[in-house]
Amino acid sequence: MGFILFYNHLKDDVIDLIKTLKEAGIENRMITGDSTFTAIKLAFKSGIIFADKRVIIFKGSTPNRAIILKIHH
């Protein structure tokens, strides 16, 4: 039996960059091919989303397949 572990992490300057963009009044959006769980984790860690905020996730190529979540931490 064996297993492989992958770890997705942010580059060193991402958190500071997103903070700087927010301070400049620039809204951030994330587009990724990662799984929904991984995308939410990285967006939360980077400061793109916060606890108790609404998050809209588009799965597939059409907006009518959107999932709206409220993130709790």
C-alpha positions in Angstrom: 0.0 0.0 0.0 1.2 3.5 -0.7 0.0 7.0 -1.1 1.0 10.4 -2.5 0.5 13.7 -0.7 0.3 17.0 -2.6 0.4 20.3 -0.8 -0.9 23.5 -2.4 0.7 26.6 -0.9 0.8 30.3 -1.7 4.0 32.0 -3.0 5.7 34.1 -0.4 4.5 37.5 -1.6 0.9 36.7 -2.4 -0.6 37.6 1.0 1.1 41.0 1.0 0.2 41.7 -2.6 -3.5 41.0 -2.1 -3.5 43.2 1.0 -1.8 46.0 -1.0 -4.4 45.6 -3.8 -7.3 45.8 -1.3 -5.8 48.9 0.3 -5.7 50.5 -3.2 -9.4 49.7 -3.6 -8.9 46.9 -6.1 -11.3 43.9 -5.7 -9.7 40.5 -6.1 -11.2 37.4 -7.8 -9.8 34.0 -8.0 -10.0 31.7 -11.0 -8.5 28.2 -10.5 -8.7 24.7 -11.7 -8.2 23.4 -8.2 -10.9 21.5 -6.3 -13.5 23.6 -4.5 -12.1 22.8 -1.1 -8.5 23.7 -2.1 -9.7 26.9 -3.8 -11.6 28.0 -0.7 -8.7 27.2 1.6 -6.2 29.2 -0.5 -8.6 32.1 -1.0 -9.2 32.2 2.8 -5.5 32.0 3.6 -4.6 34.7 1.1 -7.2 37.2 2.4 -9.4 37.1 -0.7 -12.3 35.8 1.3 -13.2 36.1 5.0 -15.3 34.2 7.5 -19.0 34.8 7.4 -18.9 36.2 3.8 -20.8 34.9 0.8 -18.7 33.1 -1.8 -20.0 32.4 -5.3 -18.4 29.3 -7.0 -19.0 28.6 -10.7 -18.6 25.0 -11.6 -18.5 24.3 -15.3 -18.7 26.9 -18.1 -22.1 28.5 -17.4 -23.2 30.9 -14.7 -26.4 29.0 -14.1 -24.4 26.3 -12.4 -23.2 28.6 -9.6 -23.0 27.5 -6.0 -23.3 30.1 -3.3 -21.7 29.4 0.0 -21.3 31.2 3.3 -17.8 30.5 4.7 -17.5 29.9 8.5 -14.1 29.5 10.1 
